[in-house]
Amino acid sequence: MESKKFEQAMKELNVIVKELESDDIGLEDAIEKFKSGMVLAKECHLKLSEIEKSVHQIINNEGQLETNKLGE
């Protein structure tokens, strides 16, 4: 799966959730949507973890800004 921006992945995940909550979806389709949703959820979780690490690199233990740039 190609990496998506966090916001796009969340939008797609929300669409899948709404589809799964509807009464108009068959079991096989629901399973496929669930699998796709789990992939998107994992991708979002990984992106948030990366961002959290970047924020911790920017701010040191004393609350001072570091000179490191994001992603370094």
DRENPA-3360 file (N, C-alpha, C; in nm, 2 decimals, always signed):
BEGIN
1 = MESKKFEQ = +0.08/-0.12/+0.00/+0.00/+0.00/+0.00/+0.09/+0.12/+0.00 ~ +0.06/+0.21/-0.09/+0.13/+0.34/-0.10/+0.10/+0.42/+0.02 ~ +0.20/+0.49/+0.08/+0.18/+0.57/+0.20/+0.10/+0.69/+0.16 ~ +0.00/+0.72/+0.25/-0.10/+0.83/+0.23/-0.07/+0.93/+0.34 ~ -0.12/+1.05/+0.31/-0.11/+1.15/+0.42/-0.20/+1.11/+0.53 ~ -0.17/+1.14/+0.65/-0.25/+1.10/+0.77/-0.40/+1.14/+0.75 ~ -0.42/+1.26/+0.71/-0.56/+1.31/+0.70/-0.64/+1.23/+0.59 ~ -0.57/+1.20/+0.48/-0.64/+1.12/+0.38/-0.67/+0.98/+0.43;
9 = AMKELNVI = -0.58/+0.92/+0.50/-0.60/+0.78/+0.56/-0.71/+0.78/+0.66 ~ -0.72/+0.89/+0.74/-0.83/+0.90/+0.84/-0.96/+0.91/+0.77 ~ -0.97/+0.99/+0.66/-1.10/+1.01/+0.59/-1.14/+0.88/+0.54 ~ -1.05/+0.80/+0.48/-1.08/+0.67/+0.42/-1.13/+0.58/+0.53 ~ -1.06/+0.58/+0.64/-1.10/+0.50/+0.76/-1.24/+0.53/+0.81 ~ -1.27/+0.66/+0.81/-1.41/+0.70/+0.85/-1.51/+0.65/+0.76 ~ -1.48/+0.65/+0.63/-1.58/+0.60/+0.53/-1.60/+0.45/+0.55 ~ -1.49/+0.38/+0.57/-1.51/+0.24/+0.59/-1.59/+0.21/+0.72;
17 = VKELESDD = -1.57/+0.28/+0.82/-1.65/+0.26/+0.95/-1.79/+0.28/+0.92 ~ -1.83/+0.39/+0.85/-1.97/+0.42/+0.82/-2.03/+0.31/+0.73 ~ -1.95/+0.25/+0.64/-2.00/+0.15/+0.55/-2.02/+0.02/+0.64 ~ -1.93/-0.01/+0.73/-1.95/-0.13/+0.82/-2.07/-0.11/+0.91 ~ -2.10/+0.01/+0.95/-2.21/+0.03/+1.04/-2.35/+0.03/+0.97 ~ -2.35/+0.03/+0.84/-2.47/+0.03/+0.76/-2.52/-0.12/+0.76 ~ -2.65/-0.13/+0.73/-2.72/-0.26/+0.72/-2.71/-0.31/+0.58 ~ -2.65/-0.23/+0.48/-2.65/-0.27/+0.34/-2.53/-0.34/+0.30;
25 = IGLEDAIE = -2.45/-0.39/+0.38/-2.32/-0.46/+0.34/-2.33/-0.61/+0.37 ~ -2.28/-0.68/+0.28/-2.28/-0.83/+0.30/-2.16/-0.87/+0.38 ~ -2.16/-0.99/+0.42/-2.06/-1.04/+0.51/-1.92/-1.04/+0.44 ~ -1.91/-1.09/+0.32/-1.78/-1.09/+0.25/-1.73/-0.95/+0.23 ~ -1.82/-0.86/+0.19/-1.77/-0.72/+0.17/-1.73/-0.66/+0.31 ~ -1.80/-0.69/+0.41/-1.77/-0.64/+0.54/-1.63/-0.69/+0.59 ~ -1.60/-0.81/+0.56/-1.47/-0.87/+0.60/-1.36/-0.79/+0.52 ~ -1.38/-0.77/+0.39/-1.28/-0.70/+0.31/-1.26/-0.56/+0.36;
33 = KFKSGMVL = -1.37/-0.49/+0.39/-1.37/-0.35/+0.44/-1.29/-0.35/+0.57 ~ -1.32/-0.45/+0.66/-1.26/-0.46/+0.79/-1.11/-0.47/+0.77 ~ -1.06/-0.56/+0.68/-0.92/-0.58/+0.66/-0.86/-0.45/+0.61 ~ -0.92/-0.38/+0.52/-0.87/-0.25/+0.47/-0.86/-0.15/+0.58 ~ -0.97/-0.15/+0.66/-0.97/-0.05/+0.78/-0.86/-0.08/+0.87 ~ -0.83/-0.20/+0.90/-0.72/-0.24/+0.99/-0.58/-0.19/+0.93 ~ -0.56/-0.21/+0.80/-0.44/-0.16/+0.74/-0.43/-0.01/+0.75 ~ -0.54/+0.06/+0.73/-0.53/+0.21/+0.74/-0.51/+0.25/+0.89;
41 = AKECHLKL = -0.57/+0.18/+0.98/-0.56/+0.21/+1.13/-0.41/+0.19/+1.17 ~ -0.35/+0.09/+1.12/-0.21/+0.06/+1.15/-0.12/+0.17/+1.09 ~ -0.15/+0.21/+0.97/-0.07/+0.31/+0.90/-0.09/+0.45/+0.98 ~ -0.21/+0.48/+1.02/-0.23/+0.60/+1.10/-0.15/+0.60/+1.23 ~ -0.16/+0.48/+1.30/-0.09/+0.46/+1.43/+0.07/+0.48/+1.41 ~ +0.12/+0.43/+1.30/+0.26/+0.44/+1.28/+0.30/+0.59/+1.25 ~ +0.22/+0.66/+1.17/+0.24/+0.80/+1.14/+0.24/+0.88/+1.27 ~ +0.14/+0.85/+1.36/+0.14/+0.93/+1.48/+0.26/+0.90/+1.57;
49 = SEIEKSVH = +0.30/+0.78/+1.57/+0.42/+0.74/+1.65/+0.55/+0.81/+1.59 ~ +0.56/+0.82/+1.46/+0.67/+0.90/+1.40/+0.67/+1.04/+1.44 ~ +0.55/+1.10/+1.44/+0.53/+1.24/+1.47/+0.57/+1.26/+1.62 ~ +0.52/+1.17/+1.71/+0.55/+1.18/+1.85/+0.70/+1.18/+1.87 ~ +0.77/+1.09/+1.80/+0.92/+1.09/+1.82/+0.98/+1.22/+1.77 ~ +0.93/+1.27/+1.66/+0.99/+1.40/+1.61/+0.97/+1.51/+1.71 ~ +0.85/+1.52/+1.77/+0.82/+1.62/+1.87/+0.92/+1.61/+1.99 ~ +0.94/+1.48/+2.04/+1.03/+1.46/+2.15/+1.17/+1.50/+2.11;
57 = QIINNEGQ = +1.21/+1.49/+1.99/+1.34/+1.53/+1.94/+1.36/+1.68/+1.94 ~ +1.24/+1.75/+1.91/+1.25/+1.90/+1.91/+1.26/+1.95/+2.05 ~ +1.19/+1.89/+2.14/+1.19/+1.94/+2.28/+1.27/+1.85/+2.37 ~ +1.37/+1.90/+2.43/+1.46/+1.82/+2.52/+1.39/+1.81/+2.65 ~ +1.46/+1.75/+2.74/+1.40/+1.72/+2.88/+1.37/+1.85/+2.96 ~ +1.43/+1.96/+2.93/+1.41/+2.08/+3.00/+1.32/+2.17/+2.93 ~ +1.25/+2.13/+2.83/+1.15/+2.21/+2.76/+1.22/+2.31/+2.66 ~ +1.35/+2.30/+2.64/+1.41/+2.39/+2.55/+1.40/+2.33/+2.40;
65 = LETNKLGE = +1.39/+2.42/+2.31/+1.39/+2.38/+2.17/+1.52/+2.33/+2.13 ~ +1.52/+2.22/+2.05/+1.64/+2.16/+2.00/+1.66/+2.22/+1.86 ~ +1.78/+2.21/+1.80/+1.81/+2.26/+1.67/+1.78/+2.16/+1.56 ~ +1.75/+2.03/+1.60/+1.72/+1.93/+1.50/+1.60/+1.95/+1.43 ~ +1.60/+1.92/+1.30/+1.48/+1.94/+1.22/+1.40/+1.81/+1.22 ~ +1.27/+1.82/+1.19/+1.18/+1.70/+1.18/+1.24/+1.60/+1.08 ~ +1.24/+1.47/+1.12/+1.28/+1.37/+1.04/+1.43/+1.34/+1.04 ~ +1.50/+1.41/+1.12/+1.65/+1.39/+1.14/+1.68/+1.29/+1.25;
% end
